[in-house]
Amino acid sequence: MQYMLVYRETLAEVGRRDDPAAAPAYWGAWNAYIGALGGAGVIVSGNGLQPPRTGTTVRVTGGQRQVRSAAAKASL
């Protein structure tokens, strides 16, 4: 049996990826975590998804589907 893990981060956490002061600690922690998973033999693949700015939220309320793009959400 295989599972997909999705890691959720706030926009502030995502911003640390490219922050010169925060990026080394951010990526160091991720590399250690992924390395531990790989060392345990539990990773099959590590493909990333699209960045948050491309996301779409789909909700069903009262039987009606509501679709909101990341661009629309940012303008609220």
N, C-alpha and C positions, 0 to 999 in steps of 0.2 A: 504494500500500500504506500502511496506517495501523497504528500501534502504540500500545499503552497503556503509559505509564510509571507505575510505582508507587514512591513514595518511602517508604522505611522509616525510622522514627525510634524511638529508645529512649523510654521513658516520661519520662526526665529531659529529653530534647530537646523532647518534646511539652509538658512543664511550662513550658518557657521562653516559650511562646506568650503566657501570661497573667502572667508574672512582670514586675512594673513595671520592674525593673532590666535584665532580659534581653530583653524583648519588642521594643524598638526595633531592636536588632542582629539578632535572629532574623528579624523581618519585613522588615527592610532587605535582608538577604541573599537571602531568598526573592524579594522584589520585583525585585531586580537580576537574579537568575537567570531568573525567568519573563519579565522584560522582554527579556533577551537572546534567549531562545527565540522570543518573539513577534516581535522585530525581525528574526530570521533567517527568519521565515515558517514555522516548523515546528510551531506550536501550532494545533490545530483547536478544542480545547475544554479547559477547565480545571476540570472538575467534581470536587469532593472526594468522598471516601468517608466512611463513618461513623467516629467517634472510636474509639480502641483499646478503650475499656471495653465496646463493643458487639460486639467481635470474637468469632469462633469459629474454632477450629483443627480441621482434619480431617486425620487421619493414617491410613494403612493399614499395619498391622503383621501379618505372618503371614496376610494375606488378610482380616483383620478391620478394619472401619472403627471408628476411635475419634474421637468428637466431643467437644470440650471447649469450653465457653463461657468468655468472659473472666471471668465471675463465679466460675466453678469454679476457674479458674487462679489468680485472686487469693486464693482461700481456701487454697491449698496451702501 
